[in-house]
């Protein structure tokens, strides 16, 4: 097969054994089914929009800060490297990583928070907004590219892995891809890898962007357990290039990422043995997640996340931007909700239509619309960083 299935572990997902697509009749030539899923994701409109959606810093803050697109590519690199060493399906892993943020609103988590709040305040019975569910909605319904059906018509395994979070209450409406949220069990190891690779990527690359912005200093991270060994190793080098802060920062973060990947691969191999996993069915029936860090590294990751929350995400300069972003989303929600109200329209469908419209905006298009509807409302502070 195209994804060299003879080299895959017995518990890996195999393209030839996919549980299929929502719509039959789609045939592929020269590619495996999971390679085809990856390609359809890359060619989707939602994927292109990720270039203009915020990771942490709003787009006008500088050209080198991450966007949702660059973040997704970095997640895919980390996940593929890990997946290969565990003899898992790299093509499925990559597809999941590239699709995992398709449902994000403009302005990152600030946009999601605001939209979720708007939906629930407008209707107490609303399930609010969750970007993982929105990602599945995009690949199942909102992309309109092909004859005969809406959505991208991706394989079951890809759709299942994209739905990383879902409440037990609403899971039944999504069918078999959400069964684990109702009956228990785990997704594929490829899905588990992509989830932790996302965590590795955003922790370290948000740290990198924080250092580049000047909101975090290298001295502040030296005492973090996750950075301790990497920092000592880099700072002990006798190199004239140590005078260049950007090189020092990059070398420390590179080693931090490498250390966590090593730990993840090593611990996951131990977990596979201790869980006696020998098939994909064993993975799905497992009560515990098999892909994981060691206990020590889990503690280090928690410390790093707490540091980032305290020193970066809640930094007053970052908050001034995210507060403005939330106002933009709230204002646009009120405009979109009222411009199409109709007595005979299903209120829940109407709410979801408004959510789709807002989530489909980029940072730039949201700002442009807001200025059009609220020309006298000045929200954005002067750019803080031009790194």
Rosetta blueprint (number, residue, H / E / L):
1 X L
2 X L
3 X L
4 X L
5 X H
6 X H
7 X H
8 X L
9 X L
10 X L
11 X L
12 X L
13 X L
14 X L
15 X H
16 X H
17 X H
18 X L
19 X L
20 X L
21 X E
22 X L
23 X L
24 X L
25 X L
26 X L
27 X L
28 X L
29 X L
30 X L
31 X L
32 X L
33 X H
34 X H
35 X H
36 X H
37 X H
38 X H
39 X H
40 X H
41 X H
42 X H
43 X L
44 X L
45 X H
46 X H
47 X H
48 X H
49 X H
50 X H
51 X H
52 X H
53 X L
54 X E
55 X L
56 X L
57 X L
58 X L
59 X H
60 X H
61 X H
62 X L
63 X L
64 X L
65 X L
66 X L
67 X E
68 X H
69 X H
70 X H
71 X H
72 X H
73 X H
74 X H
75 X H
76 X H
77 X H
78 X H
79 X H
80 X H
81 X H
82 X H
83 X H
84 X H
85 X H
86 X L
87 X L
88 X L
89 X L
90 X H
91 X H
92 X H
93 X H
94 X H
95 X H
96 X H
97 X H
98 X H
99 X H
100 X L
101 X L
102 X L
103 X L
104 X L
105 X L
106 X L
107 X L
108 X H
109 X H
110 X H
111 X H
112 X H
113 X H
114 X H
115 X H
116 X H
117 X H
118 X H
119 X H
120 X H
121 X H
122 X H
123 X L
124 X L
125 X L
126 X L
127 X L
128 X L
129 X L
130 X L
131 X H
132 X H
133 X H
134 X H
135 X H
136 X H
137 X H
138 X H
139 X H
140 X H
141 X H
142 X H
143 X L
144 X L
145 X L
146 X L
147 X L
148 X L
149 X L
150 X L
151 X L
152 X L
153 X L
154 X L
155 X E
156 X H
157 X H
158 X H
159 X H
160 X H
161 X H
162 X H
163 X L
164 X L
165 X L
166 X L
167 X L
168 X H
169 X H
170 X H
171 X H
172 X H
173 X H
174 X H
175 X H
176 X H
177 X H
178 X H
179 X H
180 X H
181 X H
182 X H
183 X H
184 X L
185 X L
186 X L
187 X L
188 X L
189 X H
190 X H
191 X H
192 X H
193 X H
194 X H
195 X H
196 X H
197 X H
198 X H
199 X H
200 X H
201 X H
202 X H
203 X H
204 X H
205 X H
206 X H
207 X H
208 X H
209 X H
210 X H
211 X H
212 X H
213 X H
214 X L
215 X L
216 X L
217 X L
218 X H
219 X H
220 X H
221 X H
222 X L
223 X L
224 X L
225 X H
226 X H
227 X H
228 X H
229 X H
230 X H
231 X H
232 X H
233 X H
234 X H
235 X H
236 X L
237 X L
238 X L
239 X L
240 X H
241 X H
242 X H
243 X H
244 X L
245 X H
246 X H
247 X H
248 X H
249 X H
250 X H
251 X H
252 X H
253 X H
254 X H
255 X H
256 X H
257 X H
258 X H
259 X H
260 X H
261 X H
262 X H
263 X H
264 X H
265 X H
266 X H
267 X H
268 X H
269 X H
270 X H
271 X H
272 X H
273 X H
274 X H
275 X H
276 X L
277 X L
278 X L
279 X L
280 X H
281 X H
282 X H
283 X H
284 X H
285 X H
286 X L
287 X L
288 X L
289 X L
290 X L
291 X L
292 X L
293 X L
294 X L
295 X H
296 X H
297 X H
298 X H
299 X H
300 X H
301 X H
302 X H
303 X H
304 X H
305 X H
306 X H
307 X H
308 X H
309 X H
310 X H
311 X H
312 X H
313 X H
314 X L
315 X L
316 X H
317 X H
318 X H
319 X H
320 X H
321 X H
322 X H
323 X H
324 X H
325 X H
326 X H
327 X H
328 X H
329 X H
330 X H
331 X H
332 X H
333 X H
334 X H
335 X H
336 X H
337 X H
338 X H
339 X H
340 X L
341 X L
342 X L
343 X L
344 X L
345 X L
346 X L
347 X H
348 X H
349 X H
350 X H
351 X H
352 X H
353 X H
354 X H
355 X H
356 X H
357 X H
358 X H
359 X H
360 X L
361 X L
362 X L
363 X H
364 X H
365 X H
366 X H
367 X H
368 X H
369 X H
370 X H
371 X H
372 X H
373 X H
374 X L
375 X L
376 X L
377 X L
378 X L
379 X L
380 X L
381 X L
382 X L
383 X L
384 X L
385 X L
386 X L
387 X L
